[in-house]
Amino acid sequence: MSGRGGDGWDLPIFRPRMGRAPAWARPADGMTFKRSVAQMGIAVGRFRSGLTHFPARNARAGCAVRGASGLSRRCVVKARYMPMRAGGAKAARLHLAYIERDGVESDGSKGRLFDAEGEVKREVFGAPIEGEQRQFRVIIAPEDGEELDLRDYTRGLVDRMEKDLGRRLRWAAVCHHNTDNPHVHLVVRGVDVEGRDVRIDRSYISNSLRLRAQELATLELGPRSELEVKRQLTHEIPQERLTTIDRRLGELASPDRTIDLSAVVGARGLSRPHAVARLDVLEQLHVAERTSATS
């Protein structure tokens, strides 16, 4: 995994093995590539416009979230499910101490735990709750975090999360400004304020929560300009991870995971120069295969 900042919240390097497209699937001109795994297809599905649907509201989660547009503010969300079996309570206390460590606030002071009402003491929030079987640890890193009031942003995001889940959560968070990417460490307890067990669908954590975070950041800061998007795409070209360009290319893929570059013309949020440059990098990383000459 590549690492940025002290908390290692960035996305993993994307290294699927390659397969070769059958002869009948190769277009007459342009560059094509094929992936032998469905990972790209899964990632693309998460970013298409329109509504992303989840099961009807129940104890886990149920909502329909509008997909991000090409100009939406971006946000990385990473979540971990932590069972509270033997040693879980001690690990939870250590985690709270870790996120409240010295030097993480914007003024260089010790981290301060907060919730919807204000600052909260660690021993109060971390007190044992009978019947708690799990906790959720979430890292939220909006791309433009330095331009946001991260506390207000986190409160707004959890409020939307509570509406999606249909319950009021026990939660607390700490903002970290000690890396190049200001971010938030959020802890959600496994029992809600009414004493009910909290379960969250994997699909909600891996997809919908990120879209909610992007939605809120875009509402707060406005959509990105076309110039910002072009600069971001240029920056992504050499990256050894799954990028926005890869997702855009994936949207153009045929069922056998092959892409003809002629399809890039008029594609949403992607220019031919960006596509060709990125495919060259993917070829060097051995995650893409050129099956015909570039036209």
C-alpha positions as CSV (number, residue, x, y, z in Angstrom):
1,M,0.0,0.0,0.0
2,S,1.3,3.5,-0.8
3,G,1.3,5.9,2.1
4,R,0.6,9.6,2.4
5,G,0.7,11.3,5.7
6,G,1.1,9.7,9.1
7,D,-2.1,7.7,9.1
8,G,-1.8,5.9,5.8
9,W,-5.4,6.6,4.7
10,D,-4.9,6.7,0.9
11,L,-6.0,4.0,-1.5
12,P,-4.1,0.8,-2.1
13,I,-2.0,0.3,-5.2
14,F,-4.1,-1.1,-8.0
15,R,-2.3,-4.2,-9.4
16,P,-4.6,-6.7,-11.0
17,R,-3.2,-9.4,-13.3
18,M,-3.7,-8.9,-17.0
19,G,-5.3,-11.1,-19.6
20,R,-5.2,-10.8,-23.4
21,A,-8.3,-9.9,-25.4
22,P,-9.5,-12.5,-27.9
23,A,-9.0,-11.5,-31.6
24,W,-12.7,-10.9,-32.2
25,A,-12.7,-8.3,-29.4
26,R,-9.9,-6.2,-30.7
27,P,-11.0,-3.0,-32.6
28,A,-9.3,-2.1,-35.9
29,D,-7.5,0.9,-34.5
30,G,-6.8,2.6,-31.2
31,M,-5.4,1.2,-28.0
32,T,-7.3,-1.4,-26.0
33,F,-6.7,-2.9,-22.6
34,K,-8.3,-5.8,-20.7
35,R,-8.5,-6.6,-17.0
36,S,-8.8,-10.2,-15.9
37,V,-10.6,-9.2,-12.7
38,A,-13.9,-7.5,-12.0
39,Q,-12.4,-4.9,-9.7
40,M,-12.6,-2.1,-12.2
41,G,-16.2,-2.9,-13.0
42,I,-17.1,-2.7,-9.3
43,A,-15.3,0.6,-8.8
44,V,-16.9,2.1,-11.9
45,G,-20.4,1.1,-10.7
46,R,-19.8,3.1,-7.6
47,F,-19.1,6.3,-9.4
48,R,-21.8,6.4,-12.1
49,S,-24.2,9.3,-11.9
50,G,-27.8,8.7,-10.8
51,L,-29.0,7.0,-7.6
52,T,-27.2,4.2,-5.9
53,H,-29.8,2.0,-4.2
54,F,-29.5,0.0,-1.0
55,P,-32.0,-2.2,0.8
56,A,-35.1,-0.8,2.5
57,R,-34.4,1.0,5.7
58,N,-33.8,-1.5,8.6
59,A,-31.4,-2.0,11.5
60,R,-28.5,-1.8,9.1
61,A,-29.0,1.0,6.6
62,G,-31.2,1.9,3.7
63,C,-31.0,4.9,1.4
64,A,-30.6,6.1,-2.2
65,V,-27.6,8.3,-2.7
66,R,-27.0,10.3,-5.8
67,G,-23.7,9.4,-7.4
68,A,-20.9,12.0,-7.6
69,S,-20.6,14.1,-10.7
70,G,-17.3,14.8,-12.5
71,L,-17.1,18.2,-10.7
72,S,-17.9,16.9,-7.2
73,R,-15.4,17.4,-4.4
74,R,-13.6,14.2,-3.7
75,C,-13.2,12.4,-0.4
76,V,-11.5,9.3,0.9
77,V,-13.4,7.3,3.5
78,K,-11.8,4.3,5.2
79,A,-13.7,2.2,7.8
80,R,-12.8,-0.7,10.0
81,Y,-15.2,-3.0,11.9
82,M,-13.7,-3.8,15.3
83,P,-15.3,-6.7,17.3
84,M,-15.5,-6.1,21.1
85,R,-14.5,-9.6,22.1
86,A,-11.5,-10.4,24.3
87,G,-9.2,-7.5,24.4
88,G,-11.6,-5.3,22.3
89,A,-12.4,-2.8,25.2
90,K,-8.7,-2.3,25.8
91,A,-7.9,-1.8,22.1
92,A,-10.8,0.7,21.9
93,R,-9.3,2.8,24.8
94,L,-5.9,2.7,23.2
95,H,-7.4,3.9,19.9
96,L,-9.1,6.9,21.6
97,A,-5.7,7.8,23.3
98,Y,-4.0,7.5,19.9
99,I,-6.4,9.9,18.0
100,E,-6.2,12.4,20.9
101,R,-2.4,12.4,20.9
102,D,-0.3,15.5,21.0
103,G,0.2,17.8,18.0
104,V,-2.7,16.8,15.8
105,E,-5.0,19.9,16.2
106,S,-4.6,22.9,13.8
107,D,-2.7,24.8,16.5
108,G,-0.4,22.0,17.2
109,S,-2.1,21.1,20.5
110,K,-3.3,17.7,21.8
111,G,-6.3,16.2,19.9
112,R,-9.7,17.0,21.4
113,L,-12.6,14.5,21.2
114,F,-16.0,16.0,20.2
115,D,-19.5,15.0,19.3
116,A,-22.7,16.6,18.2
117,E,-23.0,18.8,21.3
118,G,-19.3,19.8,21.8
119,E,-16.1,18.5,23.3
120,V,-16.5,15.2,25.2
121,K,-14.2,13.5,27.7
122,R,-12.5,10.3,26.6
123,E,-13.4,8.4,29.7
124,V,-17.1,9.4,29.3
125,F,-17.4,8.4,25.6
126,G,-15.2,5.3,26.0
127,A,-17.1,3.9,29.1
128,P,-18.2,0.3,28.7
129,I,-21.7,-0.3,27.3
130,E,-23.4,-3.5,28.1
131,G,-24.1,-5.6,25.1
132,E,-21.8,-3.8,22.7
133,Q,-20.5,-6.2,20.2
134,R,-18.6,-4.0,17.8
135,Q,-17.3,-0.5,17.1
136,F,-16.7,1.3,13.8
137,R,-13.6,3.4,13.2
138,V,-13.9,5.7,10.2
139,I,-11.3,8.0,8.7
140,I,-12.8,10.8,6.6
141,A,-10.3,12.8,4.4
142,P,-12.0,15.4,2.1
143,E,-9.6,16.5,-0.6
144,D,-10.0,20.1,0.4
145,G,-10.1,19.5,4.1
146,E,-8.0,22.6,4.8
147,E,-10.8,24.8,3.4
148,L,-13.5,23.2,5.6
149,D,-14.4,23.6,9.3
150,L,-13.8,19.9,9.9
151,R,-15.9,19.8,13.1
152,D,-19.0,21.2,11.5
153,Y,-18.4,19.1,8.4
154,T,-18.2,15.9,10.6
155,R,-21.3,16.8,12.5
156,G,-23.2,17.4,9.2
157,L,-22.0,14.1,7.8
158,V,-22.9,12.1,10.9
159,D,-26.4,13.8,10.9
160,R,-26.9,12.5,7.3
161,M,-25.6,9.1,8.4
162,E,-28.1,9.0,11.2
163,K,-30.9,9.8,8.8
164,D,-29.7,7.0,6.5
165,L,-29.5,4.5,9.3
166,G,-32.8,5.6,10.9
167,R,-31.3,6.0,14.4
168,R,-29.2,8.3,16.6
169,L,-25.7,7.1,17.0
170,R,-23.2,7.3,19.9
171,W,-20.2,8.8,18.2
172,A,-17.2,11.0,18.8
173,A,-14.3,12.3,16.6
174,V,-11.0,14.0,16.5
175,C,-9.7,16.3,13.7
176,H,-6.1,15.7,12.6
177,H,-4.2,18.5,10.9
178,N,-0.7,17.0,11.3
179,T,-0.5,15.7,7.7
180,D,-0.7,17.2,4.2
181,N,-4.3,16.0,4.2
182,P,-6.4,17.2,7.1
183,H,-8.8,14.4,8.1
184,V,-11.1,13.2,10.8
185,H,-11.0,10.0,12.9
186,L,-14.6,9.1,13.7
187,V,-15.6,6.4,16.2
188,V,-19.2,5.0,16.2
189,R,-20.2,2.8,19.1
190,G,-22.0,-0.5,18.5
191,V,-25.0,0.5,20.6
192,D,-27.2,3.5,19.7
193,V,-28.6,6.1,22.1
194,E,-31.7,4.0,22.7
195,G,-29.6,0.9,23.5
196,R,-30.1,-0.9,20.2
197,D,-27.5,-2.9,18.5
198,V,-25.8,-1.0,15.6
199,R,-25.0,-2.8,12.4
200,I,-24.0,-1.1,9.2
201,D,-24.1,-2.7,5.7
202,R,-20.7,-3.2,4.0
203,S,-22.1,-1.5,0.9
204,Y,-23.1,1.6,2.9
205,I,-19.6,1.9,4.5
206,S,-17.7,1.3,1.3
207,N,-19.8,3.4,-1.0
208,S,-22.7,5.4,0.3
209,L,-20.9,7.1,3.2
210,R,-18.2,8.3,0.8
211,L,-20.8,9.7,-1.5
212,R,-22.4,11.4,1.4
213,A,-19.0,12.9,2.4
214,Q,-18.4,14.1,-1.2
215,E,-21.9,15.5,-1.4
216,L,-21.5,17.5,1.8
217,A,-18.1,18.9,0.8
218,T,-19.4,19.9,-2.6
219,L,-22.3,21.7,-0.9
220,E,-20.0,23.5,1.4
221,L,-17.3,24.5,-1.1
222,G,-19.1,24.3,-4.4
223,P,-18.2,22.1,-7.3
224,R,-14.7,22.0,-8.7
225,S,-13.9,24.1,-11.7
226,E,-12.9,22.5,-15.1
227,L,-9.4,23.8,-14.5
228,E,-9.2,22.1,-11.1
229,V,-10.4,18.9,-12.7
230,K,-7.8,19.0,-15.4
231,R,-5.0,19.7,-13.0
232,Q,-6.1,16.8,-10.8
233,L,-6.2,14.4,-13.8
234,T,-2.7,15.5,-14.8
235,H,-1.5,14.9,-11.3
236,E,-3.0,11.4,-11.3
237,I,-1.4,10.2,-14.5
238,P,1.8,8.7,-12.8
239,Q,0.1,7.4,-9.6
240,E,0.4,3.8,-8.7
241,R,-3.2,3.5,-7.4
242,L,-6.7,3.4,-8.8
243,T,-7.4,6.9,-10.1
244,T,-10.3,8.9,-11.5
245,I,-8.9,8.4,-15.0
246,D,-9.0,4.6,-14.5
247,R,-12.6,4.8,-13.4
248,R,-13.5,7.0,-16.4
249,L,-11.8,4.5,-18.7
250,G,-13.6,1.7,-17.0
251,E,-16.9,3.3,-17.8
252,L,-16.0,2.8,-21.5
253,A,-15.1,-0.8,-21.1
254,S,-16.9,-3.5,-23.1
255,P,-18.2,-6.6,-21.2
256,D,-14.9,-8.4,-21.9
257,R,-13.1,-5.4,-20.2
258,T,-11.6,-4.1,-23.4
259,I,-11.5,-0.4,-24.4
260,D,-11.1,1.3,-27.7
261,L,-9.6,4.7,-27.3
262,S,-11.8,6.0,-30.1
263,A,-14.6,5.8,-27.5
264,V,-12.8,8.5,-25.4
265,V,-13.9,11.2,-27.8
266,G,-16.9,12.9,-26.0
267,A,-16.5,10.8,-22.9
268,R,-17.5,12.3,-19.6
269,G,-14.7,14.1,-17.8
270,L,-11.9,12.5,-19.8
271,S,-9.7,13.8,-22.6
272,R,-7.7,11.7,-25.1
273,P,-4.3,13.0,-24.0
274,H,-5.0,12.1,-20.3
275,A,-6.3,8.7,-21.4
276,V,-3.3,7.9,-23.6
277,A,-0.8,9.1,-21.0
278,R,-2.5,7.1,-18.2
279,L,-2.6,3.9,-20.3
280,D,1.1,4.3,-21.0
281,V,1.7,4.3,-17.3
282,L,-0.6,1.3,-16.7
283,E,1.3,-0.6,-19.4
284,Q,4.6,0.2,-17.7
285,L,3.1,-1.0,-14.4
286,H,2.0,-4.3,-16.2
287,V,-1.7,-3.7,-15.4
288,A,-2.7,-2.9,-19.0
289,E,-1.9,-4.4,-22.3
290,R,-1.6,-2.7,-25.7
291,T,-3.2,-4.9,-28.3
292,S,-3.0,-2.6,-31.3
293,A,-1.0,0.5,-32.3
294,T,-2.1,3.9,-31.1
295,S,-4.0,5.8,-33.9
